[in-house]
Amino acid sequence: MNLRDYAELAGNRIFAALEICPDEAARVAVIDIIERQLLATAVDTRNWCADHIVEESRIAKEARRQISEDLRGSTEVLIANLSSLR
């Protein structure tokens, strides 16, 4: 199903719940509104997901950098300690 199909399904359910039978022009206008809102919601959701993926990637990158720095620091301390044992 595409967005238009979902919009028509939603529009028909609304008309049935309200127990109305609009003329073709009104029916198409309502379904168009529903379709545009579904599209806007899909785009907003996609953007929200993309923003969060980018943020999580940034956080993961920062965590990897911090782990790498910690390992480098630990390695330097280990080498210094081993060198002092000679």
C-alpha positions in Angstrom: 0.0 0.0 0.0 1.1 3.5 -0.7 0.3 6.7 1.2 -2.7 7.4 -1.0 -4.1 4.0 -0.2 -3.7 4.7 3.6 -5.2 8.1 3.2 -8.2 6.7 1.4 -8.6 4.0 4.1 -8.4 6.6 6.8 -10.8 8.9 5.0 -13.3 6.1 4.5 -13.1 5.2 8.2 -13.7 8.8 9.2 -16.7 9.1 6.9 -18.1 5.8 8.3 -17.6 6.9 11.9 -19.3 10.2 11.3 -21.9 8.4 9.2 -21.6 10.8 6.3 -21.3 10.3 2.6 -19.6 13.4 1.1 -19.7 14.3 -2.5 -16.7 13.3 -4.6 -15.0 16.7 -4.4 -15.2 16.8 -0.6 -14.1 13.2 -0.4 -11.0 13.9 -2.5 -10.3 17.1 -0.6 -10.3 15.2 2.7 -8.2 12.3 1.4 -5.7 14.8 -0.1 -5.4 16.5 3.4 -4.9 13.1 5.0 -2.3 12.1 2.4 -0.3 15.3 2.8 -0.3 14.9 6.6 0.8 11.3 6.3 3.7 12.4 4.1 4.6 15.3 6.4 4.6 12.8 9.3 6.8 10.3 7.4 9.3 13.1 6.5 9.4 14.4 10.1 9.9 10.9 11.4 12.7 10.2 8.9 14.4 13.5 9.9 14.1 12.7 13.6 15.6 9.3 13.1 18.4 10.7 10.9 19.2 13.4 13.5 19.3 10.8 16.3 21.5 8.4 14.2 23.9 11.3 13.6 24.0 12.2 17.3 24.5 8.6 18.4 27.3 8.3 15.8 28.9 11.4 17.2 28.6 10.0 20.8 30.0 6.7 19.7 32.9 8.4 17.9 33.7 10.4 21.1 33.5 7.2 23.2 35.9 5.5 20.8 38.3 8.5 20.9 38.2 8.5 24.7 38.8 4.7 24.9 41.8 5.1 22.5 43.2 7.9 24.6 42.8 5.9 27.8 44.5 2.9 26.2 47.4 5.1 24.9 47.8 6.6 28.4 47.7 3.2 30.0 50.3 1.9 27.6 52.6 4.8 28.3 52.3 4.3 32.0 53.0 0.5 31.6 56.0 1.2 29.4 57.4 3.8 32.0 56.9 1.3 34.8 58.6 -1.5 32.9 61.4 0.8 31.9 62.0 1.8 35.6 62.3 -1.9 36.5 65.5 -2.3 34.3 
